[in-house]
Amino acid sequence: MAKNLYFSKTTVVEAVQELAKAGVISVSKSGAGKRTVYLLLSPVFGQKQGKETVVVSGPKGAQRMVSVGPEKKTA
């Protein structure tokens, strides 16, 4: 994960530990030589996504795909 995100391994390990401590994820190691399993616990991860996927530009110009739904009307 660190390599794909261009972060140091230490940074990723610390971030995962912080998320686990906050109760957002659960980390389970199956034993020597086995993959680590990460379970997403936050209800945010279960929210229904929008109706359409579009490409948007971030603040630094990087593009990414996001899920959007219809605009909510305000009174």
C-alpha positions in Angstrom: 0.0 0.0 0.0 2.8 2.4 0.9 4.5 1.9 -2.4 1.3 2.5 -4.4 0.5 5.7 -2.5 4.1 6.9 -2.5 4.2 7.1 1.3 6.8 5.6 3.6 5.9 2.2 5.2 6.2 3.9 8.6 3.6 6.5 7.7 1.1 3.9 6.5 1.6 1.7 9.5 1.1 4.6 11.9 -2.1 5.7 10.0 -3.5 2.2 10.1 -2.8 2.0 13.8 -4.5 5.3 14.4 -7.6 4.2 12.4 -7.7 1.0 14.5 -7.3 2.9 17.8 -10.2 5.2 16.7 -12.4 2.1 16.0 -12.8 2.9 12.3 -11.1 -0.4 11.2 -10.3 -3.7 12.7 -6.9 -5.4 11.9 -6.6 -9.1 12.0 -3.5 -11.1 11.3 -4.0 -14.8 10.4 -0.5 -16.0 11.3 3.0 -16.2 9.9 3.0 -15.8 6.1 -0.7 -14.9 5.9 -2.2 -11.7 4.7 -3.5 -9.1 7.1 -7.3 -8.6 7.0 -8.7 -5.1 7.4 -12.4 -4.8 8.3 -14.1 -1.4 7.8 -16.2 -0.7 10.9 -17.4 2.9 10.4 -21.0 3.3 9.2 -19.6 5.8 6.7 -18.4 2.9 4.6 -21.9 1.5 4.3 -23.5 4.6 3.0 -25.3 4.3 -0.3 -23.3 5.8 -3.1 -24.7 8.3 -5.7 -26.4 7.5 -9.0 -23.5 8.4 -11.3 -19.7 8.2 -11.3 -17.9 11.2 -12.7 -14.3 12.4 -12.9 -13.5 15.6 -10.9 -10.3 17.6 -10.4 -8.9 18.0 -6.9 -7.4 21.2 -5.4 -3.9 20.4 -6.8 -5.3 19.4 -10.3 -5.2 15.6 -9.8 -8.2 13.9 -11.2 -10.2 11.2 -9.5 -13.5 9.3 -9.8 -16.4 10.2 -7.4 -19.9 9.0 -7.0 -22.6 11.7 -7.1 -26.3 11.8 -6.6 -29.0 14.3 -7.4 -28.8 17.7 -5.7 -30.9 18.1 -2.6 -33.4 20.9 -2.7 -33.2 23.4 0.2 -36.1 25.4 1.5 
